[in-house]
Amino acid sequence: MLVIRLWNYLRGYVIIKVEGLTLERFINLAITKDIYLWDIYRHDYTTLEAKVSIKGFKALRNVMKKVGCRSNIIEKKGFPFLIHRFKYRKMLAFGFIVSLGIIFFLTSFIWTVDIVSNGEIREDYLLEFLKKNNVKPGIKKNEVKINNIERMLLESMDTLSYVHADIVGTKLLIEVKKRDEIPKRVNKNIPCNIIADKKAVIEKVIAKNGKAEVEKGDIVKKGQILISGVLKDERMENPLLVHSEGDILARTYYKKIIKEPIVKTIKEETGKKFVTKETKIGDKRIHMIDGDIPFKHYKEIITNKKVFDSKVVDIPIEIIKHEYREVNLKKVTRNVDSLKKISSIEGTKILMEELPKGIKVISKDVRYSIEDNILTTTINIEVIEEIGKKEEIKYNYNKED
């Protein structure tokens, strides 16, 4: 479809309006004469619009006479008409050629370096690293070695498992994936203890292998041994070291604090505006419309419009509009009870999203305090979760008990 449109543009075509009482006969006769009409649109019973090539339009004259219709050209399209205009507008032609030259010149550079990741990679760090290695906006395309970039990133950053670079128009797209962190596991043949990975109150201990060192109700701290893999017996000269196995469930707490002002300052727009504009070329800015902001209190809205807006070609030339809207500052006193309810709901929602999957929520406690116009909402959620993790035993047999 795109090839046909391009071919029609290169040959040139006209958009015509045909009027008459025999439009069906006109279309049928045009087809019989091998005159190609496309994008036919019928306005009403006596009028239609269509596109036809320059050669086809000339051949339509005889068809018009036979069917008793009349036509006129609405618009001329295509390369031949463009060249015809340039014959009489030399400066326009010169400007067009210069513009094309500038565009072709600019498209020989990389103007944007985009990092595509799943959000686990610090894109600013990657961009800074690439910049230090001369991979940055403004570099010529022929200086960009895709294989070198991929190899450099993989060799320099152990956290990456996959890198793919590609040039799309004036963009350098670099797709990266973080290496999956495989949790350290203690081999079944290696003696180990099970220790607490956080502070908690023990709810249940089931020692499948090893000796339980805590019981229900004990308060344990992070790193404390819960199930020991060191089994001692008076009949043995040295203790027996085993690979501890078991389940430890404990009560833990998750806390969230939300602070909100009771008397809040809001901004109300007056309707007055002040606008400035600037042109940004790369990192350089040129002020087009400037001046002092005539408002004491205002809010700023910035809009960016690229001069060359294309998915393929991304030349860093844009118009930046700064719109300053005058505002009046107004203090409002919020209802404390409503604010408490909103803060409690918001804090609970955030906490529930942060909780690990598969844990059981036992209770929720919400407390409020007011100081210096600030309502502080503290939400504590009590849960039961598995807190044990395995730690390899480094035992010294020469150590005296």
Backbone torsions as a table, in degrees:
resi	resn	phi	psi	omega
1	MET	NA	-41.8	179.9
2	LEU	-66.3	-37.0	179.6
3	VAL	-64.0	-41.2	179.8
4	ILE	-64.6	-43.1	178.8
5	ARG	-62.3	-42.2	179.4
6	LEU	-64.2	-40.8	179.3
7	TRP	-63.7	-43.8	178.0
8	ASN	-63.0	-36.9	179.1
9	TYR	-67.0	-42.1	-179.5
10	LEU	-66.4	-37.5	178.9
11	ARG	-75.3	-30.1	-175.8
12	GLY	90.8	142.5	178.1
13	TYR	-152.3	168.0	179.3
14	VAL	-127.4	149.9	172.8
15	ILE	-98.7	121.1	-174.6
16	ILE	-116.6	154.8	172.4
17	LYS	-114.3	125.7	-178.4
18	VAL	-112.7	131.3	179.8
19	GLU	-124.7	138.7	178.9
20	GLY	162.9	172.8	-178.6
21	LEU	-94.2	-4.2	-176.6
22	THR	-123.1	52.8	-176.6
23	LEU	-66.9	-37.4	178.8
24	GLU	-63.2	-42.3	179.0
25	ARG	-65.1	-36.3	178.2
26	PHE	-61.7	-46.4	-179.1
27	ILE	-65.1	-44.7	-178.8
28	ASN	-62.8	-41.1	-179.4
29	LEU	-68.8	-36.3	177.4
30	ALA	-63.4	-40.5	177.9
31	ILE	-64.6	-42.0	178.7
32	THR	-59.9	-36.4	-178.8
33	LYS	-85.5	9.0	-179.0
34	ASP	59.6	37.2	175.4
35	ILE	-100.6	116.9	-174.1
36	TYR	-84.8	119.4	174.1
37	LEU	-112.7	139.8	177.6
38	TRP	-140.6	167.6	-176.1
39	ASP	50.9	48.1	-179.8
40	ILE	-76.1	126.8	179.9
41	TYR	-129.7	121.1	-177.6
42	ARG	-96.0	118.2	179.6
43	HIS	-74.8	-47.0	179.7
44	ASP	-156.2	-165.5	-175.4
45	TYR	-63.6	-27.8	-173.4
46	THR	-114.9	1.2	-174.9
47	THR	-137.1	136.7	173.5
48	LEU	-143.3	160.3	174.1
49	GLU	-118.7	148.5	178.8
50	ALA	-157.9	163.7	175.2
51	LYS	-109.7	141.3	-178.6
52	VAL	-149.1	148.1	179.3
53	SER	-68.2	164.6	179.9
54	ILE	-59.7	-45.1	179.5
55	LYS	-64.2	-41.1	179.9
56	GLY	-65.3	-35.5	-179.7
57	PHE	-65.3	-38.7	178.3
58	LYS	-64.5	-38.7	-179.3
59	ALA	-71.4	-18.6	-178.6
60	LEU	-73.2	-15.1	-176.7
61	ARG	-59.2	-45.0	179.3
62	ASN	-66.6	-35.7	179.0
63	VAL	-64.1	-42.0	179.9
64	MET	-59.8	-43.0	-178.9
65	LYS	-63.4	-39.7	-176.2
66	LYS	-70.1	-38.2	-174.8
67	VAL	-95.8	-7.4	177.2
68	GLY	75.6	30.3	176.6
69	CYS	-106.2	163.1	174.9
70	ARG	-126.3	153.6	-177.8
71	SER	-139.2	157.3	172.4
72	ASN	-147.0	153.2	-177.0
73	ILE	-83.2	126.5	176.8
74	ILE	-88.0	-43.3	-175.9
75	GLU	-154.5	144.5	176.7
76	LYS	-106.1	132.0	-176.3
77	LYS	-130.2	152.6	171.3
78	GLY	115.1	171.7	-174.6
79	PHE	-64.2	-42.0	-179.7
80	PRO	-58.4	-39.2	179.5
81	PHE	-70.3	-32.7	177.4
82	LEU	-64.7	-44.7	178.1
83	ILE	-63.6	-39.6	-179.9
84	HIS	-61.5	-40.5	178.8
85	ARG	-65.3	-39.1	-177.0
86	PHE	-67.8	-23.5	178.7
87	LYS	-61.0	-33.9	-176.4
88	TYR	-104.1	-3.4	178.2
89	ARG	-130.6	77.7	-173.3
90	LYS	-64.0	-38.7	179.8
91	MET	-66.6	-36.6	177.0
92	LEU	-64.7	-42.3	178.1
93	ALA	-63.1	-43.1	179.4
94	PHE	-62.4	-44.3	178.8
95	GLY	-63.3	-38.0	178.7
96	PHE	-63.8	-45.0	-179.6
97	ILE	-65.1	-43.2	178.5
98	VAL	-62.3	-41.9	179.5
99	SER	-62.1	-43.2	177.1
100	LEU	-61.1	-42.3	179.3
101	GLY	-61.4	-43.0	179.2
102	ILE	-63.8	-43.0	-179.8
103	ILE	-62.9	-45.6	179.1
104	PHE	-63.0	-37.4	178.7
105	PHE	-65.4	-45.9	-178.5
106	LEU	-66.1	-32.6	-179.4
107	THR	-75.6	-2.5	176.2
108	SER	-87.3	2.5	179.7
109	PHE	-116.3	159.8	170.5
110	ILE	-91.4	120.5	-177.5
111	TRP	-107.5	-15.1	-179.8
112	THR	-139.8	133.9	173.2
113	VAL	-114.5	112.6	-177.7
114	ASP	-109.8	134.2	175.5
115	ILE	-102.4	125.4	177.9
116	VAL	-109.2	115.5	-179.0
117	SER	-143.8	177.5	179.3
118	ASN	-90.6	12.3	178.0
119	GLY	93.3	-7.5	-178.5
120	GLU	-90.0	-6.7	-178.9
121	ILE	-105.1	136.9	175.9
122	ARG	-75.7	102.9	-175.5
123	GLU	-66.6	-35.3	179.5
124	ASP	-63.9	-35.6	178.0
125	TYR	-67.0	-42.5	178.6
126	LEU	-63.5	-43.7	-179.8
127	LEU	-63.4	-39.4	178.6
128	GLU	-66.5	-40.0	177.9
129	PHE	-63.3	-44.2	178.6
130	LEU	-64.2	-39.0	179.9
131	LYS	-62.1	-40.8	178.9
132	LYS	-65.0	-24.4	178.7
133	ASN	-101.4	23.9	174.1
134	ASN	64.0	26.1	172.3
135	VAL	-108.3	96.6	-172.1
136	LYS	-155.0	165.7	176.5
137	PRO	-56.7	136.4	-179.3
138	GLY	104.4	-8.8	179.3
139	ILE	-79.2	144.8	178.7
140	LYS	-69.1	145.4	-179.3
141	LYS	-60.9	-38.4	-177.2
142	ASN	-71.5	-8.6	176.5
143	GLU	-93.8	-7.0	-179.1
144	VAL	-87.9	115.2	178.0
145	LYS	-104.7	103.2	-174.3
146	ILE	-56.7	-48.3	-177.6
147	ASN	-62.3	-38.2	179.7
148	ASN	-65.4	-40.2	179.6
149	ILE	-63.9	-45.7	-179.5
150	GLU	-61.9	-45.9	-179.0
151	ARG	-65.7	-41.2	-178.7
152	MET	-61.1	-44.2	-178.9
153	LEU	-67.3	-42.3	-179.2
154	LEU	-66.6	-38.2	-179.0
155	GLU	-75.5	-30.0	-175.0
156	SER	-89.5	-22.7	-175.2
157	MET	-125.0	107.0	-178.6
158	ASP	-67.7	-20.0	-176.9
159	THR	-76.5	-11.2	-177.7
160	LEU	-95.1	136.4	176.7
161	SER	-108.7	-18.2	-175.4
162	TYR	-149.9	133.6	175.6
163	VAL	-138.8	129.5	175.2
164	HIS	-136.6	123.7	-179.4
165	ALA	-113.9	147.7	-179.8
166	ASP	-156.2	148.7	176.8
167	ILE	-102.7	122.3	177.7
168	VAL	-123.1	105.2	-176.2
169	GLY	64.4	-119.7	177.3
170	THR	-104.0	15.2	179.7
171	LYS	-106.6	141.9	169.3
172	LEU	-105.8	110.0	-179.1
173	LEU	-97.9	126.8	179.4
174	ILE	-123.4	113.0	179.0
175	GLU	-96.8	127.5	-178.6
176	VAL	-129.3	151.8	175.2
177	LYS	-133.2	139.1	-178.8
178	LYS	-79.6	142.4	177.3
179	ARG	-68.6	130.6	178.4
180	ASP	-66.6	129.2	178.5
181	GLU	-82.0	114.4	179.6
182	ILE	-85.3	118.4	-178.7
183	PRO	-59.7	139.0	-179.6
184	LYS	-69.1	127.1	178.3
185	ARG	-118.9	139.5	178.7
186	VAL	-85.7	126.1	179.9
187	ASN	-57.1	142.9	-177.3
188	LYS	-58.5	-24.8	-178.1
189	ASN	-87.0	-5.4	-177.4
190	ILE	-100.1	129.5	178.1
191	PRO	-63.1	142.1	180.0
192	CYS	-154.8	158.4	170.4
193	ASN	-101.7	163.1	168.4
194	ILE	-109.8	121.8	-176.4
195	ILE	-116.3	164.8	179.3
196	ALA	-80.5	134.3	178.5
197	ASP	-93.1	0.7	176.6
198	LYS	-165.7	166.9	176.1
199	LYS	-70.8	137.8	-176.2
200	ALA	-165.2	172.2	174.0
201	VAL	-112.3	121.7	-173.9
202	ILE	-66.3	132.8	178.2
203	GLU	-107.9	-39.8	-179.0
204	LYS	-156.6	138.6	176.4
205	VAL	-129.3	123.8	175.5
206	ILE	-122.6	104.9	-179.4
207	ALA	-92.4	107.0	-180.0
208	LYS	-84.3	-29.0	176.7
209	ASN	-152.0	129.8	-174.1
210	GLY	104.0	-176.1	-175.6
211	LYS	-115.7	127.1	178.1
212	ALA	-70.4	128.7	-178.9
213	GLU	-102.4	-7.8	-179.5
214	VAL	-134.2	166.2	178.2
215	GLU	-139.8	174.1	-176.8
216	LYS	-56.5	133.5	178.9
217	GLY	97.6	-16.0	179.5
218	ASP	-69.9	140.8	173.4
219	ILE	-95.8	121.3	-177.5
220	VAL	-115.1	153.7	177.8
221	LYS	-108.5	165.7	-178.9
222	LYS	-60.7	131.5	179.0
223	GLY	91.6	-7.9	-179.2
224	GLN	-72.0	141.6	-179.8
225	ILE	-73.4	128.0	179.7
226	LEU	-103.0	-45.8	174.4
227	ILE	-126.7	119.5	-175.5
228	SER	-90.3	141.0	175.6
229	GLY	-96.9	6.5	178.1
230	VAL	-103.4	107.8	-178.5
231	LEU	-104.3	119.0	-177.9
232	LYS	-106.9	145.0	178.2
233	ASP	-148.2	138.7	-178.5
234	GLU	-61.6	-25.5	-177.3
235	ARG	-80.7	-11.8	-178.8
236	MET	-104.9	137.8	178.6
237	GLU	-66.9	-43.5	178.5
238	ASN	-119.1	149.9	178.6
239	PRO	-66.4	155.5	177.2
240	LEU	-91.1	127.2	179.4
241	LEU	-100.5	126.3	-177.9
242	VAL	-127.1	165.4	175.6
243	HIS	-89.1	106.6	-175.3
244	SER	-66.3	140.3	174.4
245	GLU	-136.5	143.9	177.6
246	GLY	165.0	174.9	178.7
247	ASP	-121.3	133.4	177.7
248	ILE	-127.7	112.6	176.0
249	LEU	-103.9	137.0	-177.1
250	ALA	-145.2	157.9	176.5
251	ARG	-89.0	126.7	177.9
252	THR	-128.6	169.3	-175.6
253	TYR	-128.1	141.6	173.7
254	TYR	-121.2	134.1	-174.3
255	LYS	-125.7	144.3	175.4
256	LYS	-138.3	135.4	179.2
257	ILE	-117.1	126.5	177.7
258	ILE	-116.0	129.0	178.3
259	LYS	-118.2	129.8	-179.1
260	GLU	-137.3	136.7	175.9
261	PRO	-74.0	139.8	177.7
262	ILE	-77.0	-45.6	173.9
263	VAL	-97.2	113.9	-173.8
264	LYS	-115.3	141.0	177.7
265	THR	-91.9	122.4	177.9
266	ILE	-111.8	158.6	-179.1
267	LYS	-111.0	125.5	177.7
268	GLU	-113.3	125.5	-178.9
269	GLU	-72.3	141.5	178.5
270	THR	-93.2	-16.4	-177.2
271	GLY	102.0	-13.4	179.0
272	LYS	-82.7	140.9	-177.1
273	LYS	-134.6	154.0	173.6
274	PHE	-138.8	129.8	-172.6
275	VAL	-120.5	135.8	170.1
276	THR	-126.8	154.8	179.7
277	LYS	-133.9	152.3	175.7
278	GLU	-148.6	153.2	176.5
279	THR	-103.5	130.2	178.9
280	LYS	-110.9	120.6	176.9
281	ILE	-119.0	104.5	-173.8
282	GLY	66.1	-120.7	177.3
283	ASP	-98.9	-1.6	-178.1
284	LYS	-91.6	142.5	179.4
285	ARG	-123.5	134.1	178.2
286	ILE	-120.9	119.2	-178.5
287	HIS	-77.9	124.5	179.5
288	MET	-96.1	-49.2	177.0
289	ILE	-122.4	117.7	-174.4
290	ASP	-127.6	176.5	177.8
291	GLY	149.1	167.3	179.2
292	ASP	-80.5	140.5	179.0
293	ILE	-71.3	121.6	-173.4
294	PRO	-84.0	13.2	-177.0
295	PHE	-117.9	146.1	176.0
296	LYS	-78.7	-43.8	179.1
297	HIS	-121.0	131.5	-176.9
298	TYR	-158.8	166.3	169.2
299	LYS	-124.8	145.0	-173.7
300	GLU	-106.4	133.5	175.8
301	ILE	-120.3	122.4	-177.3
302	ILE	-109.6	129.3	175.4
303	THR	-124.3	137.0	179.8
304	ASN	-113.4	133.7	177.0
305	LYS	-129.4	118.5	-179.6
306	LYS	-76.6	139.4	178.7
307	VAL	-70.3	-42.0	177.0
308	PHE	-109.6	93.3	-176.4
309	ASP	-96.9	94.5	-178.4
310	SER	-144.3	146.6	178.0
311	LYS	-71.5	-25.5	-177.3
312	VAL	-93.8	-49.5	-178.1
313	VAL	-100.4	120.0	-178.1
314	ASP	-125.2	80.5	179.6
315	ILE	-85.9	128.0	-171.9
316	PRO	-76.7	60.5	173.5
317	ILE	-121.5	120.8	-177.9
318	GLU	-145.2	154.8	176.1
319	ILE	-100.2	124.2	-179.2
320	ILE	-108.0	123.6	-179.6
321	LYS	-107.9	125.6	176.3
322	HIS	-106.8	115.8	178.8
323	GLU	-111.1	118.2	-179.3
324	TYR	-102.9	120.5	-178.8
325	ARG	-109.2	123.1	-179.7
326	GLU	-67.0	139.5	178.8
327	VAL	-132.7	151.7	170.4
328	ASN	-103.4	133.3	179.4
329	LEU	-86.1	130.5	-177.2
330	LYS	-134.7	130.6	179.3
331	LYS	-94.2	131.1	178.6
332	VAL	-125.4	140.7	177.6
333	THR	-97.3	120.6	-176.9
334	ARG	-88.2	149.6	178.5
335	ASN	-67.0	121.7	-174.4
336	VAL	-63.1	-42.4	-179.2
337	ASP	-62.5	-42.8	178.3
338	SER	-65.9	-39.5	179.9
339	LEU	-65.2	-38.4	177.0
340	LYS	-61.5	-44.4	-178.8
341	LYS	-63.6	-45.1	-179.5
342	ILE	-63.4	-44.7	-179.1
343	SER	-64.0	-39.7	179.7
344	SER	-64.3	-44.5	179.8
345	ILE	-64.5	-44.8	-178.5
346	GLU	-63.9	-46.3	-179.6
347	GLY	-64.2	-41.1	178.9
348	THR	-64.1	-41.2	179.0
349	LYS	-61.5	-44.4	179.6
350	ILE	-63.4	-44.3	-179.9
351	LEU	-62.0	-44.3	-178.3
352	MET	-62.9	-33.2	177.7
353	GLU	-71.5	-27.4	-178.6
354	GLU	-84.5	-18.2	-176.8
355	LEU	-66.2	138.5	174.1
356	PRO	-61.9	153.2	-179.1
357	LYS	-71.5	147.2	173.0
358	GLY	85.2	7.5	179.5
359	ILE	-97.9	156.2	-175.5
360	LYS	-102.3	124.5	177.5
361	VAL	-84.7	126.3	-179.2
362	ILE	-95.2	-49.2	-175.2
363	SER	-154.4	164.6	176.4
364	LYS	-134.0	135.6	179.1
365	ASP	-126.5	127.2	-179.7
366	VAL	-120.1	128.5	179.5
367	ARG	-129.5	147.2	-176.6
368	TYR	-124.3	148.8	172.8
369	SER	-148.1	147.2	-180.0
370	ILE	-122.2	127.6	178.2
371	GLU	-152.4	129.8	178.3
372	ASP	52.4	48.6	175.7
373	ASN	70.1	8.5	-178.6
374	ILE	-112.1	125.9	173.0
375	LEU	-91.2	118.3	178.6
376	THR	-104.3	121.8	179.1
377	THR	-110.1	121.2	179.8
378	THR	-112.3	118.7	-179.7
379	ILE	-109.6	123.7	175.2
380	ASN	-115.3	126.5	177.0
381	ILE	-115.0	125.8	178.7
382	GLU	-97.6	131.9	-177.2
383	VAL	-134.4	164.4	170.3
384	ILE	-113.3	126.7	-178.3
385	GLU	-148.7	163.7	176.1
386	GLU	-75.9	126.6	-176.4
387	ILE	-118.4	2.2	-175.7
388	GLY	-87.2	143.7	171.0
389	LYS	-141.1	150.8	-174.2
390	LYS	-86.2	143.3	178.7
391	GLU	-137.4	126.3	-177.9
392	GLU	-61.4	141.7	-179.0
393	ILE	-87.2	128.2	172.4
394	LYS	-111.5	90.3	-171.2
395	TYR	-103.8	135.0	178.1
396	ASN	-103.1	110.2	-177.3
397	TYR	-70.6	-20.0	-179.0
398	ASN	-84.3	-7.7	-178.3
399	LYS	-72.2	132.0	179.5
400	GLU	-77.9	140.5	178.7
401	ASP	-73.6	NA	NA
